[in-house]
Amino acid sequence: MRFVTEVRDVDDGRAYRMMYTTAFPEAIYVLCAFEKKSTHGIGTPERWLHLVEKRWRDARTIHESEVR
C-alpha cells in the first residue's frame, strides 16, 4: 500500500508487525499491530492486509472530517 509503512521486529524468537501511515501532516495513524503467529512464510497474512486497507480508508475519512 502506497501510504502505509510496515515495521517488523523479532524479539526472543517472536515476530511482531506494526503498520502505520504518515500521509497526513497533522497526525500519525497506527492502523494495525500484532504478533505474527505463523511459523511458515515471511509475508503479512492476507486478513491483516485487508484490515489495514479498511482502517486506512477509515483514517482518511476521519482525518478529512476533522481538518475541515
Secondary structure, 3 states (H helix, E strand, C coil): CCCEEEEEEEECCEEEEEEEEEEECCEEEEEEEEEECCCCCCCCCHHHHHHHHHHHHHHHHHHHHHHC
